Amino acid sequence: MAREYPGKRVECKRALIEGTPLVLPWLSATARTTTGAGIDIFRCDDEGKIVEPWDVLQVIPPPQANSNTMF
C-alpha cells in the first residue's frame, strides 16, 4: 500500500473502550487529498488480546452535502 499511495497517512480521531470492545474511528489521507473515513472495532479477551476484528470504510465525497463533518 505504501508504494501505491506514497505519503498516505491515517489519523486516529479517538479511542473508545468499554469492557472488551475497542473502537477506533480514523481518517485516511494521501498527500493530495482526504480519501476516506473509517472505523476499526476489536473484541478483546480478558487479557486484552484482540480475538475478533471488524472494520468499515467510507469514501468522503467532494463536496459534502452539508456542513456536518464526518467526526
Beta strands, then each sheet from edge to edge (+ up, - down):
strand 1: 9-12
strand 2: 16-17
strand 3: 21-29
strand 4: 34-44
strand 5: 50-59
sheet 1: 1+ 3- 2+
sheet 2: 1+ 3- 4+ 5-
end
